[in-house]
Amino acid sequence: MSHTPAIALATEIAAQVASLTLGTNLFHSSIRASSTNIPVNSVFVWTGGGARPQRTMSDPNEIRRTVIHVRVRDSDYNDGITLGYSIINGLRAKSISTYLDLFSAFGDPSDLGQDKDGNHIFGVTFILVYQEP
């Protein structure tokens, strides 16, 4: 089975956080400029690497730990950080089918400052663990 961790996490975020809809204000991509198709207040999810796969001797199965970046962009500081916490809390103790584990790398959203338009950016990082044959 081939896994796509960032897509799986974005789909789970959409299922757990009522205010987010995949393809409307939640996107599987790095941060994109706002436009007619990308609202200012949006969330972006993408793969950011991870530890090297682990194998046992000649077993072809690998355990992979993928870093998934989630970035919240919001014109209002309080709304943005609240959404960051909603994402962390919505995924706490959740499991995603075919994945072994999901956890937040940090306890709180990171304040990453403002973009050139003055919108606030918050970072949340997750680790998604899975086995790939």
N, CA and C atoms as an extended XYZ file, in Angstrom:
399
Properties=species:S:1:pos:R:3:atomname:S:1:resname:S:1:resid:I:1 pbc="F F F"
N         0.841       -1.175        0.000 N   MET     1
C         0.000        0.000        0.000 CA  MET     1
C         0.887        1.240        0.000 C   MET     1
N         0.540        2.182       -0.797 N   SER     2
C         1.280        3.434       -0.858 CA  SER     2
C         0.536        4.486       -0.043 C   SER     2
N         1.248        5.127        0.858 N   HIS     3
C         0.649        6.124        1.727 CA  HIS     3
C         0.930        7.538        1.218 C   HIS     3
N         0.011        8.441        1.453 N   THR     4
C         0.170        9.868        1.153 CA  THR     4
C        -0.174       10.630        2.433 C   THR     4
N         0.797       10.751        3.329 N   PRO     5
C         0.517       11.277        4.670 CA  PRO     5
C        -0.104       12.670        4.715 C   PRO     5
N         0.363       13.607        3.916 N   ALA     6
C        -0.190       14.965        3.985 CA  ALA     6
C        -1.648       15.001        3.527 C   ALA     6
N        -1.962       14.229        2.512 N   ILE     7
C        -3.356       14.160        2.051 CA  ILE     7
C        -4.228       13.519        3.130 C   ILE     7
N        -3.717       12.451        3.743 N   ALA     8
C        -4.473       11.786        4.809 CA  ALA     8
C        -4.716       12.734        5.984 C   ALA     8
N        -3.695       13.511        6.348 N   LEU     9
C        -3.862       14.427        7.474 CA  LEU     9
C        -4.820       15.566        7.119 C   LEU     9
N        -4.704       16.120        5.937 N   ALA    10
C        -5.616       17.193        5.514 CA  ALA    10
C        -7.059       16.696        5.530 C   ALA    10
N        -7.280       15.479        5.074 N   THR    11
C        -8.623       14.892        5.068 CA  THR    11
C        -9.142       14.724        6.494 C   THR    11
N        -8.267       14.286        7.394 N   GLU    12
C        -8.668       14.115        8.799 CA  GLU    12
C        -8.942       15.457        9.464 C   GLU    12
N        -8.151       16.467        9.152 N   ILE    13
C        -8.410       17.802        9.701 CA  ILE    13
C        -9.797       18.275        9.267 C   ILE    13
N       -10.127       18.086        8.002 N   ALA    14
C       -11.444       18.491        7.497 CA  ALA    14
C       -12.567       17.753        8.230 C   ALA    14
N       -12.324       16.492        8.586 N   ALA    15
C       -13.342       15.705        9.289 CA  ALA    15
C       -13.489       16.130       10.754 C   ALA    15
N       -12.421       16.638       11.359 N   GLN    16
C       -12.437       16.938       12.791 CA  GLN    16
C       -12.699       18.403       13.133 C   GLN    16
N       -12.450       19.311       12.198 N   VAL    17
C       -12.617       20.743       12.463 CA  VAL    17
C       -13.718       21.260       11.543 C   VAL    17
N       -14.865       21.526       12.120 N   ALA    18
C       -16.068       21.843       11.343 CA  ALA    18
C       -15.917       23.061       10.440 C   ALA    18
N       -15.094       24.014       10.818 N   SER    19
C       -14.977       25.247       10.032 CA  SER    19
C       -14.080       25.097        8.803 C   SER    19
N       -13.455       23.925        8.625 N   LEU    20
C       -12.529       23.735        7.509 CA  LEU    20
C       -13.090       22.747        6.498 C   LEU    20
N       -12.961       23.106        5.214 N   THR    21
C       -13.417       22.262        4.111 CA  THR    21
C       -12.282       22.132        3.106 C   THR    21
N       -11.914       20.902        2.814 N   LEU    22
C       -10.833       20.633        1.865 CA  LEU    22
C       -11.172       21.232        0.503 C   LEU    22
N       -10.249       22.021       -0.025 N   GLY    23
C       -10.449       22.646       -1.324 CA  GLY    23
C       -11.140       23.991       -1.273 C   GLY    23
N       -11.652       24.382       -0.087 N   THR    24
C       -12.316       25.674        0.069 CA  THR    24
C       -11.467       26.621        0.915 C   THR    24
N       -11.138       26.182        2.142 N   ASN    25
C       -10.259       26.970        3.001 CA  ASN    25
C        -9.193       26.100        3.670 C   ASN    25
N        -9.063       24.874        3.183 N   LEU    26
C        -8.058       23.909        3.640 CA  LEU    26
C        -7.445       23.287        2.393 C   LEU    26
N        -6.103       23.388        2.283 N   PHE    27
C        -5.446       22.977        1.044 CA  PHE    27
C        -4.256       22.063        1.316 C   PHE    27
N        -4.094       21.062        0.456 N   HIS    28
C        -2.930       20.193        0.497 CA  HIS    28
C        -1.854       20.851       -0.375 C   HIS    28
N        -1.147       21.799        0.206 N   SER    29
C        -0.070       22.500       -0.495 CA  SER    29
C         0.655       23.388        0.500 C   SER    29
N         1.814       23.880        0.093 N   SER    30
C         2.478       24.886        0.910 CA  SER    30
C         1.661       26.177        0.827 C   SER    30
N         2.036       27.172        1.607 N   ILE    31
C         1.265       28.417        1.665 CA  ILE    31
C         1.222       29.068        0.289 C   ILE    31
N         0.020       29.408       -0.120 N   ARG    32
C        -0.199       30.078       -1.407 CA  ARG    32
C        -0.812       31.451       -1.168 C   ARG    32
N        -0.525       32.358       -2.068 N   ALA    33
C        -1.074       33.711       -1.960 CA  ALA    33
C        -2.593       33.660       -2.058 C   ALA    33
N        -3.235       34.582       -1.373 N   SER    34
C        -4.698       34.640       -1.473 CA  SER    34
C        -5.095       35.097       -2.879 C   SER    34
N        -6.233       34.590       -3.329 N   SER    35
C        -6.734       34.896       -4.678 CA  SER    35
C        -8.231       34.645       -4.677 C   SER    35
N        -8.834       34.646       -5.842 N   THR    36
C       -10.269       34.359       -5.920 CA  THR    36
C       -10.561       32.922       -5.495 C   THR    36
N        -9.581       32.022       -5.611 N   ASN    37
C        -9.779       30.614       -5.237 CA  ASN    37
C        -9.182       30.258       -3.877 C   ASN    37
N        -8.329       31.123       -3.338 N   ILE    38
C        -7.664       30.865       -2.060 CA  ILE    38
C        -7.992       32.027       -1.119 C   ILE    38
N        -8.863       31.812       -0.122 N   PRO    39
C        -9.189       32.915        0.784 CA  PRO    39
C        -8.010       33.294        1.677 C   PRO    39
N        -8.047       34.520        2.179 N   VAL    40
C        -7.007       34.980        3.105 CA  VAL    40
C        -6.941       34.043        4.303 C   VAL    40
N        -8.081       33.748        4.910 N   ASN    41
C        -8.137       32.879        6.083 CA  ASN    41
C        -8.194       31.429        5.609 C   ASN    41
N        -7.017       30.807        5.578 N   SER    42
C        -6.897       29.447        5.043 CA  SER    42
C        -5.900       28.631        5.848 C   SER    42
N        -5.956       27.316        5.642 N   VAL    43
C        -5.023       26.379        6.265 CA  VAL    43
C        -4.364       25.577        5.149 C   VAL    43
N        -3.043       25.369        5.296 N   PHE    44
C        -2.257       24.652        4.285 CA  PHE    44
C        -1.535       23.486        4.949 C   PHE    44
N        -1.525       22.339        4.274 N   VAL    45
C        -0.951       21.113        4.828 CA  VAL    45
C        -0.007       20.508        3.794 C   VAL    45
N         1.250       20.232        4.196 N   TRP    46
C         2.184       19.596        3.267 CA  TRP    46
C         3.225       18.773        4.017 C   TRP    46
N         3.850       17.866        3.299 N   THR    47
C         4.864       16.978        3.857 CA  THR    47
C         6.179       17.726        3.994 C   THR    47
N         6.836       17.530        5.127 N   GLY    48
C         8.092       18.227        5.379 CA  GLY    48
C         9.250       17.315        5.690 C   GLY    48
N         9.260       16.109        5.131 N   GLY    49
C        10.375       15.188        5.382 CA  GLY    49
C        10.102       14.294        6.568 C   GLY    49
N        11.146       13.921        7.261 N   GLY    50
C        11.003       13.061        8.418 CA  GLY    50
C        12.269       12.261        8.650 C   GLY    50
N        12.223       11.449        9.680 N   ALA    51
C        13.372       10.592        9.991 CA  ALA    51
C        13.537        9.528        8.911 C   ALA    51
N        14.738        8.979        8.826 N   ARG    52
C        14.947        7.940        7.815 CA  ARG    52
C        14.118        6.707        8.172 C   ARG    52
N        13.642        5.978        7.166 N   PRO    53
C        12.837        4.784        7.428 CA  PRO    53
C        13.620        3.757        8.247 C   PRO    53
N        12.911        3.019        9.070 N   GLN    54
C        13.535        1.981        9.886 CA  GLN    54
C        13.112        0.610        9.387 C   GLN    54
N        14.113       -0.257        9.222 N   ARG    55
C        13.874       -1.632        8.835 CA  ARG    55
C        14.577       -2.555        9.802 C   ARG    55
N        14.093       -3.781        9.912 N   THR    56
C        14.738       -4.789       10.731 CA  THR    56
C        15.378       -5.825        9.823 C   THR    56
N        16.674       -5.877        9.855 N   MET    57
C        17.470       -6.837        9.084 CA  MET    57
C        17.002       -6.867        7.623 C   MET    57
N        16.607       -8.014        7.126 N   SER    58
C        16.255       -8.123        5.704 CA  SER    58
C        14.753       -7.957        5.438 C   SER    58
N        13.996       -7.595        6.464 N   ASP    59
C        12.564       -7.375        6.288 CA  ASP    59
C        12.354       -6.160        5.377 C   ASP    59
N        11.609       -6.311        4.290 N   PRO    60
C        11.425       -5.182        3.368 CA  PRO    60
C        10.474       -4.101        3.888 C   PRO    60
N         9.712       -4.413        4.937 N   ASN    61
C         8.789       -3.422        5.486 CA  ASN    61
C         9.551       -2.331        6.229 C   ASN    61
N         9.135       -1.105        6.032 N   GLU    62
C         9.767        0.027        6.689 CA  GLU    62
C         8.750        0.747        7.566 C   GLU    62
N         9.214        1.229        8.698 N   ILE    63
C         8.411        2.124        9.529 CA  ILE    63
C         8.876        3.538        9.189 C   ILE    63
N         7.938        4.367        8.768 N   ARG    64
C         8.260        5.744        8.384 CA  ARG    64
C         7.561        6.719        9.311 C   ARG    64
N         8.271        7.794        9.618 N   ARG    65
C         7.755        8.876       10.459 CA  ARG    65
C         7.852       10.157        9.641 C   ARG    65
N         6.727       10.595        9.145 N   THR    66
C         6.701       11.754        8.263 CA  THR    66
C         6.276       13.003        9.032 C   THR    66
N         7.017       14.072        8.820 N   VAL    67
C         6.678       15.376        9.396 CA  VAL    67
C         5.673       16.044        8.462 C   VAL    67
N         4.559       16.495        9.035 N   ILE    68
C         3.535       17.188        8.258 CA  ILE    68
C         3.403       18.607        8.821 C   ILE    68
N         3.600       19.589        7.949 N   HIS    69
C         3.461       20.985        8.343 CA  HIS    69
C         2.027       21.446        8.090 C   HIS    69
N         1.472       22.113        9.078 N   VAL    70
C         0.153       22.728        8.948 CA  VAL    70
C         0.353       24.209        9.245 C   VAL    70
N        -0.074       25.060        8.326 N   ARG    71
C         0.048       26.506        8.526 CA  ARG    71
C        -1.333       27.144        8.450 C   ARG    71
N        -1.642       27.916        9.480 N   VAL    72
C        -2.902       28.651        9.551 CA  VAL    72
C        -2.591       30.109        9.209 C   VAL    72
N        -3.304       30.638        8.237 N   ARG    73
C        -3.170       32.066        7.908 CA  ARG    73
C        -4.514       32.728        8.200 C   ARG    73
N        -4.484       33.791        8.993 N   ASP    74
C        -5.730       34.471        9.347 CA  ASP    74
C        -5.471       35.961        9.495 C   ASP    74
N        -6.427       36.751        9.094 N   SER    75
C        -6.305       38.206        9.215 CA  SER    75
C        -6.419       38.665       10.671 C   SER    75
N        -6.991       37.824       11.529 N   ASP    76
C        -7.159       38.154       12.943 CA  ASP    76
C        -6.301       37.220       13.798 C   ASP    76
N        -5.459       37.794       14.648 N   TYR    77
C        -4.553       37.001       15.477 CA  TYR    77
C        -5.305       35.970       16.325 C   TYR    77
N        -6.313       36.417       17.055 N   ASN    78
C        -7.027       35.515       17.970 CA  ASN    78
C        -7.749       34.395       17.227 C   ASN    78
N        -8.358       34.712       16.103 N   ASP    79
C        -9.026       33.672       15.316 CA  ASP    79
C        -8.017       32.652       14.808 C   ASP    79
N        -6.853       33.124       14.372 N   GLY    80
C        -5.832       32.227       13.832 CA  GLY    80
C        -5.270       31.276       14.869 C   GLY    80
N        -4.897       31.806       16.030 N   ILE    81
C        -4.327       30.935       17.050 CA  ILE    81
C        -5.383       29.980       17.602 C   ILE    81
N        -6.634       30.444       17.699 N   THR    82
C        -7.723       29.575       18.146 CA  THR    82
C        -7.927       28.424       17.167 C   THR    82
N        -7.853       28.707       15.873 N   LEU    83
C        -7.975       27.646       14.877 CA  LEU    83
C        -6.805       26.672       14.985 C   LEU    83
N        -5.609       27.184       15.245 N   GLY    84
C        -4.456       26.302       15.446 CA  GLY    84
C        -4.689       25.332       16.594 C   GLY    84
N        -5.200       25.847       17.716 N   TYR    85
C        -5.527       24.973       18.850 CA  TYR    85
C        -6.657       24.005       18.503 C   TYR    85
N        -7.623       24.451       17.724 N   SER    86
C        -8.725       23.555       17.320 CA  SER    86
C        -8.205       22.380       16.502 C   SER    86
N        -7.226       22.640       15.661 N   ILE    87
C        -6.631       21.566       14.856 CA  ILE    87
C        -5.896       20.585       15.758 C   ILE    87
N        -5.057       21.098       16.668 N   ILE    88
C        -4.330       20.211       17.591 CA  ILE    88
C        -5.312       19.399       18.431 C   ILE    88
N        -6.291       20.060       19.013 N   ASN    89
C        -7.248       19.374       19.892 CA  ASN    89
C        -8.136       18.408       19.122 C   ASN    89
N        -8.496       18.759       17.890 N   GLY    90
C        -9.334       17.885       17.078 CA  GLY    90
C        -8.651       16.594       16.681 C   GLY    90
N        -7.317       16.629       16.614 N   LEU    91
C        -6.577       15.429       16.206 CA  LEU    91
C        -5.970       14.665       17.375 C   LEU    91
N        -6.094       15.202       18.577 N   ARG    92
C        -5.518       14.534       19.745 CA  ARG    92
C        -6.176       13.168       19.942 C   ARG    92
N        -5.352       12.150       20.059 N   ALA    93
C        -5.798       10.773       20.297 CA  ALA    93
C        -6.639       10.212       19.154 C   ALA    93
N        -6.529       10.784       17.976 N   LYS    94
C        -7.241       10.249       16.805 CA  LYS    94
C        -6.331        9.270       16.074 C   LYS    94
N        -6.948        8.355       15.376 N   SER    95
C        -6.179        7.447       14.523 CA  SER    95
C        -6.732        7.558       13.108 C   SER    95
N        -5.835        7.426       12.162 N   ILE    96
C        -6.200        7.472       10.754 CA  ILE    96
C        -5.999        6.073       10.194 C   ILE    96
N        -6.988        5.571        9.509 N   SER    97
C        -6.941        4.216        8.959 CA  SER    97
C        -5.644        3.987        8.183 C   SER    97
N        -5.029        2.871        8.384 N   THR    98
C        -3.776        2.366        7.787 CA  THR    98
C        -2.522        3.056        8.324 C   THR    98
N        -2.666        3.997        9.267 N   TYR    99
C        -1.505        4.647        9.887 CA  TYR    99
C        -1.349        4.126       11.311 C   TYR    99
N        -0.103        4.017       11.780 N   LEU   100
C         0.168        3.462       13.094 CA  LEU   100
C         0.005        4.480       14.217 C   LEU   100
N         0.359        5.738       13.962 N   ASP   101
C         0.288        6.738       15.018 CA  ASP   101
C         0.239        8.133       14.406 C   ASP   101
N        -0.353        9.055       15.148 N   LEU   102
C        -0.437       10.458       14.777 CA  LEU   102
C        -0.276       11.263       16.055 C   LEU   102
N         0.657       12.213       16.058 N   PHE   103
C         0.815       13.063       17.230 CA  PHE   103
C         1.371       14.419       16.839 C   PHE   103
N         1.064       15.407       17.675 N   SER   104
C         1.565       16.756       17.474 CA  SER   104
C         3.004       16.813       17.963 C   SER   104
N         3.872       17.434       17.172 N   ALA   105
C         5.280       17.539       17.551 CA  ALA   105
C         5.484       18.560       18.665 C   ALA   105
N         4.559       19.510       18.797 N   PHE   106
C         4.636       20.550       19.815 CA  PHE   106
C         3.264       20.716       20.455 C   PHE   106
N         3.223       21.209       21.681 N   GLY   107
C         1.961       21.329       22.393 CA  GLY   107
C         1.095       22.504       21.984 C   GLY   107
N         1.706       23.504       21.376 N   ASP   108
C         0.980       24.728       21.034 CA  ASP   108
C         1.314       25.148       19.608 C   ASP   108
N         0.415       25.926       18.989 N   PRO   109
C         0.748       26.491       17.681 CA  PRO   109
C         1.907       27.486       17.832 C   PRO   109
N         2.768       27.535       16.836 N   SER   110
C         3.874       28.494       16.825 CA  SER   110
C         3.436       29.760       16.115 C   SER   110
N         3.706       30.901       16.723 N   ASP   111
C         3.426       32.188       16.086 CA  ASP   111
C         4.587       32.461       15.136 C   ASP   111
N         4.322       32.428       13.830 N   LEU   112
C         5.364       32.611       12.823 CA  LEU   112
C         5.389       34.029       12.259 C   LEU   112
N         4.672       34.938       12.912 N   GLY   113
C         4.692       36.328       12.483 CA  GLY   113
C         3.607       36.631       11.469 C   GLY   113
N         3.867       37.656       10.647 N   GLN   114
C         2.888       38.096        9.662 CA  GLN   114
C         3.480       38.038        8.260 C   GLN   114
N         2.601       37.817        7.287 N   ASP   115
C         3.051       37.851        5.892 CA  ASP   115
C         3.103       39.302        5.420 C   ASP   115
N         3.458       39.509        4.165 N   LYS   116
C         3.623       40.869        3.632 CA  LYS   116
C         2.326       41.676        3.645 C   LYS   116
N         1.197       40.990        3.737 N   ASP   117
C        -0.105       41.663        3.770 CA  ASP   117
C        -0.628       41.887        5.192 C   ASP   117
N         0.164       41.503        6.191 N   GLY   118
C        -0.241       41.695        7.576 CA  GLY   118
C        -1.086       40.583        8.154 C   GLY   118
N        -1.246       39.480        7.424 N   ASN   119
C        -1.998       38.333        7.937 CA  ASN   119
C        -1.113       37.529        8.883 C   ASN   119
N        -1.716       36.996        9.923 N   HIS   120
C        -0.980       36.230       10.929 CA  HIS   120
C        -0.818       34.780       10.460 C   HIS   120
N         0.369       34.226       10.709 N   ILE   121
C         0.674       32.845       10.321 CA  ILE   121
C         1.010       32.063       11.589 C   ILE   121
N         0.382       30.908       11.746 N   PHE   122
C         0.638       30.024       12.872 CA  PHE   122
C         1.028       28.651       12.335 C   PHE   122
N         1.987       28.033       12.993 N   GLY   123
C         2.452       26.723       12.561 CA  GLY   123
C         2.100       25.644       13.563 C   GLY   123
N         1.655       24.526       13.043 N   VAL   124
C         1.402       23.318       13.818 CA  VAL   124
C         2.103       22.197       13.061 C   VAL   124
N         2.810       21.344       13.786 N   THR   125
C         3.543       20.267       13.143 CA  THR   125
C         3.094       18.935       13.725 C   THR   125
N         2.828       17.989       12.840 N   PHE   126
C         2.417       16.646       13.249 CA  PHE   126
C         3.414       15.620       12.726 C   PHE   126
N         3.457       14.496       13.399 N   ILE   127
C         4.217       13.335       12.943 CA  ILE   127
C         3.198       12.234       12.672 C   ILE   127
N         3.287       11.670       11.486 N   LEU   128
C         2.396       10.572       11.093 CA  LEU   128
C         3.286        9.346       10.856 C   LEU   128
N         2.983        8.242       11.556 N   VAL   129
C         3.798        7.034       11.505 CA  VAL   129
C         3.034        5.959       10.736 C   VAL   129
N         3.735        5.293        9.832 N   TYR   130
C         3.096        4.245        9.047 CA  TYR   130
C         4.127        3.219        8.601 C   TYR   130
N         3.602        2.091        8.137 N   GLN   131
C         4.456        1.016        7.641 CA  GLN   131
C         4.273        0.910        6.141 C   GLN   131
N         5.375        0.869        5.443 N   GLU   132
C         5.338        0.774        3.981 CA  GLU   132
C         6.097       -0.481        3.555 C   GLU   132
N         5.414       -1.378        2.872 N   PRO   133
C         6.102       -2.598        2.418 CA  PRO   133
C         7.016       -2.316        1.230 C   PRO   133
